[in-house]
Amino acid sequence: MDRREFVKGTAWMGAAAFAVGCTTERGLGLSRVGKMSTFAVKPFEKLRIGVVGLGRGYAGVCGFDMIPGCEVTAICDLNAARIKKSLDHIEKSNRPKPAVYTGGPEEWKRLCDDPNVDLVYNATPWQLHAPVALYAMQHAGKHVVTEVPSALTVDHCWELVETAEKYGLHCMQLENCCYGENEMLILNLCRKGMLGELVHAEGAYIHDLRTYNWGKWNDKGSNPSVDPETGYPAYWNYWRLRHNAVHKGNQYPTHGLGPICWYMDINRGDRFDYLVSLESNQLNFEAFAKARFATDGWQANQKVQMGDMNTTLIKTKRGRSILIQHDVSSPRPYSRLNSITGTKGAVLDFPLRIVWEDKPGAGAHAFFDKDKLAEVCEKYKHPLWRQAGDIAKRTGGHGGMDFLMLLRLAYCLQNGLPLDQSVYDLASWCCLCELTEKSVRNRSCSVDIPDFTRGGWETAKPIDNITVDLEKMGGKA
């Protein structure tokens, strides 16, 4: 690949966010408006899953393989090695062989149309998230769950909301961080009132992804982020680098934001009102490429528009504040911040620290010591982690959060329950991709955030009872 080919591939990505204006209000003529927060369907006795994209989607293949009543009936990917890896796993598990779709770039449509698929698990590159989800619902009548971010533009967010409402189908974002052990501990503390009235929260996605974006380098060192079959980085055909090269703003907001929305009952008693977003200059991506690649190659000369650090502030209708950061190019340790402050106390994560007042006005000037922290973590462990945390940790997947997300998803669908994350959550979290960029490109001006519930947030009940009954799922997962 030379620079001309790379730039050609990025052109359409840059146009996406600005080809149409940001639509903040839509019509109210649909019968299901505001109802998807509590939407449920008839229980699935057997849940048949089709997985599109077997990079990140391989976790879905392995996870559903562990859950009774679930079967991966179809898989789709352009990469033959990834197809083989998934088939080998399914064969070793003595599961039926799934249908395989790998003939071309639109084979995912055939998977969506497969009559033996009930749920489309969409783990494609970002730019295909909304198109696959929309096709699955509009043309195939399938429920769909999509990796993050599920949409990159406000219009796509609205289209996903309106399509899910129109056809009465689930459209959920696979935000695994909501199911992390610390995140669910904090959620339980908030539900128990241990932090008082919530005031401010901070979340982030800070992760050095330079090797994942750039792939091969020109020295003798190895790069585990490169796909050995194709020579591309972990993001096939440099799709994430292409996106970063032409966009600003926070293009990956939901890992830090999703858990905060659960703590603060966003779309269920509160909602986002407006945001402002500010961005640093870009140095680290370009410096990395110059140090790693030949000076006459396209990599060493590639410009990247996305700043190293994006900081976004959100104000909610109830007056609370949220800080969200994004940095995938700086040489610094991983963090999602995951912090929440209330009128009684606070939790700061990475590493986990907790404190609250013993009585009003007493003050909280030092975090609990390690013994008190351990006591609090055990006492307030979330019921889902108490029920299935050991299984999740043995199964793996980001410390168990991936498995718990799939376990809870399957449990809800098998028992006719509303899903933990509605299409409104998907839209309100993902619309930040476009809106933060709009703010950054306009001197950090304030930007209104749409109400995708059209007023439903005022009466929707907070998410609660996030548990599973393993006996209903065959006794164990």
C-alpha positions in Angstrom: 0.0 0.0 0.0 1.3 3.4 -0.9 0.1 6.8 0.3 -2.2 7.4 -2.6 -4.0 4.1 -1.9 -4.2 5.0 1.8 -5.6 8.5 1.2 -8.1 7.1 -1.3 -9.4 4.8 1.3 -9.9 7.6 3.8 -11.8 10.0 1.6 -15.2 8.6 2.1 -14.7 8.3 5.9 -14.1 12.0 6.3 -17.2 12.9 4.3 -19.5 10.8 6.4 -19.8 13.1 9.4 -20.2 16.3 7.4 -22.2 15.2 4.3 -25.4 15.9 6.2 -26.3 18.3 8.9 -26.7 17.2 12.5 -30.4 16.4 13.0 -31.3 16.9 16.7 -35.0 16.4 16.4 -37.1 13.8 14.5 -40.8 13.2 14.0 -43.0 11.6 16.6 -45.3 9.6 14.3 -44.1 6.1 15.3 -46.2 3.9 17.6 -43.2 2.7 19.6 -41.6 6.0 20.3 -40.1 6.0 23.8 -41.0 2.4 24.4 -37.8 0.6 23.6 -36.4 1.0 27.2 -38.8 -1.7 28.4 -39.2 -3.5 25.1 -39.1 -7.3 25.2 -40.0 -10.2 22.9 -41.3 -13.7 23.2 -38.7 -15.9 24.9 -36.3 -17.8 22.7 -36.1 -21.5 23.7 -33.1 -21.8 21.5 -31.1 -18.7 20.5 -29.4 -18.9 17.1 -26.6 -16.4 16.5 -24.9 -15.3 13.4 -21.5 -13.6 13.9 -20.3 -11.1 11.3 -16.6 -10.2 11.8 -14.4 -12.8 13.4 -11.7 -10.6 14.8 -13.5 -9.1 17.8 -16.4 -11.4 17.0 -14.4 -14.5 17.9 -15.1 -13.6 21.5 -18.8 -13.9 20.7 -18.2 -17.4 19.1 -16.4 -18.6 22.2 -18.8 -16.9 24.7 -22.0 -18.2 23.2 -20.5 -21.6 23.0 -20.4 -21.7 26.8 -24.0 -20.7 27.3 -26.8 -23.3 27.3 -29.6 -22.7 24.8 -27.3 -20.7 22.5 -25.9 -21.9 19.2 -23.7 -20.1 16.6 -25.4 -21.1 13.4 -23.6 -18.8 10.9 -20.2 -17.0 10.7 -18.9 -14.4 8.2 -15.5 -12.9 7.6 -13.2 -12.2 4.6 -10.2 -13.6 6.4 -9.8 -17.4 5.8 -7.6 -17.8 8.8 -10.3 -16.3 11.1 -12.9 -18.5 9.6 -10.8 -21.6 10.3 -10.0 -20.5 13.8 -13.7 -20.2 14.6 -14.6 -23.5 12.9 -11.8 -25.2 14.8 -13.2 -23.9 18.1 -16.7 -24.9 17.3 -15.6 -28.4 16.3 -13.6 -28.9 19.5 -16.7 -28.0 21.4 -18.7 -30.7 19.6 -21.1 -28.1 18.4 -22.9 -28.2 15.0 -20.9 -26.7 12.2 -22.3 -23.2 11.3 -23.0 -21.9 7.8 -20.0 -20.0 6.5 -20.2 -16.8 4.5 -16.9 -15.6 3.1 -17.3 -15.1 -0.7 -17.1 -11.3 -0.9 -17.4 -7.9 0.9 -21.3 -8.1 1.1 -21.5 -11.7 2.3 -22.8 -10.3 5.6 -26.1 -9.7 3.9 -26.5 -13.4 3.2 -25.8 -14.1 6.9 -28.5 -11.6 7.9 -30.9 -13.3 5.5 -30.1 -16.8 6.8 -33.4 -18.3 8.2 -31.4 -20.1 10.9 -30.3 -16.9 12.5 -32.3 -15.1 15.2 -29.7 -12.6 16.4 -27.0 -10.9 14.3 -23.8 -10.3 16.3 -22.1 -7.4 14.4 -18.3 -7.1 15.1 -17.2 -5.5 11.8 -15.1 -2.4 11.4 -16.8 0.8 12.6 -17.9 2.0 9.2 -20.0 -1.2 8.8 -21.7 -1.1 12.2 -24.7 0.9 11.2 -25.2 -0.5 7.7 -25.1 -4.1 9.0 -27.5 -3.3 11.8 -29.9 -1.5 9.6 -30.0 -4.2 7.0 -30.5 -6.9 9.6 -33.6 -5.1 10.9 -35.0 -3.6 7.8 -34.5 -6.4 5.3 -34.1 -9.5 7.4 -36.3 -8.8 10.4 -33.5 -9.8 12.8 -32.5 -8.6 16.2 -29.0 -7.2 16.3 -26.2 -6.5 18.7 -23.3 -4.3 17.6 -19.8 -3.7 18.8 -18.8 -0.1 19.8 -19.3 2.5 18.5 -22.5 1.3 16.9 -22.9 4.4 14.9 -20.6 7.3 13.8 -23.1 10.0 12.9 -26.2 11.5 14.5 -28.3 10.6 11.5 -27.3 6.9 11.7 -28.2 7.1 15.4 -31.7 8.3 14.6 -32.1 5.8 11.8 -31.2 2.9 14.2 -33.7 4.2 16.8 -36.5 4.7 14.3 -35.9 1.3 12.7 -35.9 -0.6 16.0 -39.1 1.2 17.0 -40.8 0.6 13.7 -40.1 -3.1 13.4 -40.1 -3.9 17.1 -36.6 -5.4 17.2 -33.8 -5.3 19.7 -30.8 -3.2 18.6 -28.2 -3.2 21.5 -24.7 -2.0 21.8 -22.2 -4.5 23.1 -20.7 -2.2 25.7 -18.7 -4.8 27.8 -17.3 -2.3 30.2 -20.7 -1.9 31.8 -20.2 -5.5 33.1 -16.7 -5.0 34.6 -16.3 -6.1 38.2 -15.4 -2.6 39.4 -18.0 -0.9 37.3 -20.8 -3.2 38.7 -19.4 -2.7 42.2 -19.7 1.0 41.7 -23.2 0.6 40.2 -24.3 -1.3 43.4 -22.8 1.4 45.6 -24.8 4.0 43.7 -28.0 2.0 43.9 -27.5 1.5 47.7 -27.0 5.3 48.2 -23.6 4.9 49.6 -22.3 7.9 47.6 -25.4 10.1 48.2 -26.8 12.2 45.4 -24.5 11.9 42.3 -22.9 15.1 41.2 -19.9 14.4 38.8 -18.4 11.5 36.9 -15.2 10.9 34.8 -14.6 8.2 32.2 -12.1 7.6 29.5 -10.5 5.4 26.9 -6.8 5.9 27.3 -5.0 3.1 25.5 -1.7 3.1 23.5 -2.9 1.7 20.2 -0.1 2.9 18.0 1.1 -0.6 17.1 -2.4 -1.7 16.4 -3.0 1.2 14.1 0.2 1.2 12.2 1.0 -2.5 11.9 4.4 -3.6 10.6 7.6 -1.6 11.2 10.9 -1.6 9.5 13.2 -2.9 12.2 13.9 -6.5 13.4 11.4 -6.4 16.2 8.2 -8.4 16.1 4.7 -6.8 16.3 2.0 -9.1 17.8 -0.6 -6.6 16.6 0.0 -7.6 13.0 -2.2 -10.3 11.4 0.3 -12.9 10.1 -2.0 -13.9 7.3 -2.4 -10.5 5.7 0.4 -8.4 7.0 -2.1 -5.8 8.0 -2.4 -4.5 11.6 -5.1 -5.9 13.9 -7.5 -3.4 12.3 -7.8 -4.9 8.9 -6.6 -2.8 6.0 -5.8 0.0 8.5 -9.5 0.9 8.9 -9.0 2.5 12.3 -5.9 4.5 11.2 -7.9 5.7 8.1 -10.6 6.9 10.4 -8.3 8.7 12.8 -6.5 10.3 9.9 -9.5 12.4 8.9 -11.6 12.8 12.1 -11.3 14.8 15.3 -13.3 14.5 18.4 -13.9 11.5 20.6 -14.5 8.6 18.1 -14.6 5.9 20.8 -16.5 7.3 23.8 -18.6 4.5 25.1 -16.1 2.4 27.2 -15.8 5.2 29.7 -19.2 6.7 29.2 -21.5 3.6 29.3 -20.9 2.7 33.0 -21.4 6.3 34.0 -24.7 6.4 32.2 -25.8 3.4 34.3 -24.6 5.1 37.5 -26.5 8.3 36.7 -29.6 6.7 35.1 -29.1 8.5 31.8 -32.3 8.0 29.7 -34.0 6.7 32.8 -34.5 9.8 35.0 -31.8 12.1 33.5 -30.4 12.7 30.0 -27.6 14.5 28.3 -28.3 18.2 27.6 -25.2 19.6 25.8 -21.4 19.2 25.5 -18.2 21.0 24.8 -15.1 19.3 23.4 -11.5 20.4 23.3 -8.6 18.6 21.7 -4.8 18.7 21.9 -2.5 18.8 18.9 -1.4 15.5 17.2 2.2 14.5 17.9 2.4 10.9 19.0 0.9 9.0 16.0 3.1 10.9 13.6 6.2 10.7 15.7 5.7 7.0 16.1 5.5 6.4 12.4 8.6 8.5 11.7 10.6 6.5 14.2 9.4 3.1 13.0 9.1 3.3 9.2 11.3 4.2 6.3 11.4 7.9 5.6 10.2 7.4 2.0 7.2 5.3 2.9 3.7 6.5 3.2 3.5 5.7 6.9 6.3 8.1 7.8 4.6 10.9 5.9 1.0 10.3 6.9 -0.8 13.1 8.6 -3.4 12.3 11.3 -6.0 14.9 12.2 -7.2 13.3 15.5 -5.5 15.0 18.4 -3.6 13.0 21.0 -6.0 13.9 23.8 -9.7 14.8 23.5 -11.5 16.1 26.6 -15.3 16.4 26.5 -17.6 17.9 29.1 -21.3 16.9 29.2 -24.0 18.7 31.2 -27.1 16.7 32.1 -30.7 17.9 32.4 -30.5 17.4 36.2 -27.4 19.6 36.3 -24.7 17.0 36.8 -21.4 17.0 34.9 -19.5 14.3 33.1 -15.9 14.4 31.8 -14.9 11.9 29.0 -11.4 11.6 27.6 -9.9 9.8 24.6 -6.3 9.1 23.9 -5.0 6.2 21.9 -1.7 7.5 20.8 0.3 8.6 23.9 2.8 6.3 25.7 0.9 6.0 28.9 -0.7 3.2 30.9 -4.2 2.0 30.2 -7.1 3.8 32.0 -10.8 4.3 31.8 -10.8 6.7 34.8 -14.2 5.3 35.9 -14.8 7.8 38.7 -18.0 9.1 40.4 -18.6 11.7 43.1 -21.7 12.2 45.2 -22.8 14.2 48.2 -21.6 11.5 50.6 -18.4 10.1 49.0 -16.5 9.2 45.9 -15.0 6.3 43.9 -11.9 6.6 41.8 -10.7 3.7 39.7 -7.4 2.7 38.0 -6.5 1.9 40.7 -9.7 1.4 42.7 -10.1 3.8 45.7 -13.3 4.4 47.7 -14.3 6.8 50.5 -17.5 8.1 52.0 -18.4 10.1 55.1 -19.5 8.3 58.3 -22.0 11.1 58.9 -23.0 14.3 57.1 -20.3 17.0 57.2 -17.7 14.7 58.8 -15.5 15.0 55.7 -13.6 12.3 53.7 -9.9 13.3 53.5 -8.3 10.0 52.9 -9.5 6.9 50.9 -10.2 3.7 52.8 -7.2 1.6 53.6 -6.7 -1.8 51.9 -8.5 -3.7 54.6 -11.5 -1.4 54.6 -11.5 -1.4 50.8 -11.5 -5.2 50.6 -14.4 -5.3 53.1 -16.4 -2.8 51.0 -15.7 -4.7 47.8 -16.9 -8.0 49.3 -20.0 -6.5 51.0 -21.1 -4.5 47.9 -20.1 -7.0 45.2 -22.7 -6.8 42.5 -25.2 -9.7 42.5 -24.3 -10.6 38.9 -20.7 -11.0 39.9 -21.6 -12.9 43.0 -23.7 -15.3 40.9 -21.4 -15.8 37.9 -18.2 -14.0 38.5 -16.1 -17.1 39.1 -17.4 -18.6 35.8 -16.7 -15.4 34.0 -13.1 -15.1 35.2 -12.4 -18.7 34.2 -14.0 -18.1 30.8 -12.0 -14.9 30.3 -12.6 -12.0 28.0 -11.3 -8.7 29.5 -11.4 -10.1 33.0 -14.8 -11.8 32.6 -16.8 -8.8 31.5 -17.2 -10.1 28.0 -18.8 -13.3 29.2 -21.1 -11.7 31.7 -22.4 -9.3 29.0 -23.2 -12.3 26.7 -24.6 -14.3 29.6 -26.9 -11.5 30.6 -27.9 -10.9 27.0 -28.8 -14.6 26.4 -30.6 -14.7 29.7 -32.8 -11.7 28.8 -33.7 -13.1 25.4 -34.3 -16.6 26.7 -36.7 -15.2 29.4 -38.5 -12.5 27.5 -36.9 -9.6 29.4 -35.9 -6.1 28.3 -32.2 -5.8 27.5 -29.9 -3.9 29.8 -29.0 -1.4 27.0 -31.7 -0.1 24.8 -31.4 1.5 21.3 -31.8 4.9 23.0 -28.6 4.2 25.0 -26.8 3.2 21.9 -27.8 6.4 20.1 -27.1 8.8 23.0 -23.7 7.4 23.7 -22.6 7.1 20.0 -23.9 10.5 18.8 -20.9 11.9 20.6 -18.6 10.7 17.8 -20.1 13.4 15.5 -21.0 16.0 18.1 -17.6 16.1 19.8 -16.0 16.6 16.4 -18.4 19.4 15.5 -17.5 21.1 18.8 -13.7 20.7 18.3 -13.8 22.1 14.8 -15.8 25.1 16.0 -13.5 26.3 18.8 -15.1 24.0 21.4 -18.5 25.5 21.0 -21.4 24.0 23.0 -23.4 21.5 21.0 -26.9 20.3 22.0 -27.3 16.5 22.4 -30.5 15.0 21.0 -33.1 13.4 23.2 -33.5 10.1 21.4 -36.2 9.0 23.8 -38.4 12.0 22.9 -39.3 12.6 26.5 -39.4 9.0 27.5 -36.4 9.5 29.9 -38.6 11.4 32.3 -40.7 8.3 33.1 -38.4 5.4 32.3 -37.3 3.5 35.4 -33.6 3.0 36.3 -32.0 -0.2 35.2 -32.0 -2.7 38.0 -32.0 -6.4 38.8 -29.2 -7.2 36.5 -28.9 -10.8 37.5 -29.2 -14.3 36.0 -30.8 -17.5 37.3 -28.3 -20.2 36.3 -30.8 -23.0 37.0 -33.0 -21.6 34.3 -30.1 -21.9 31.9 -29.4 -25.5 32.6 -27.9 -25.3 36.1 -24.6 -23.8 35.1 -23.1 -21.7 32.3 
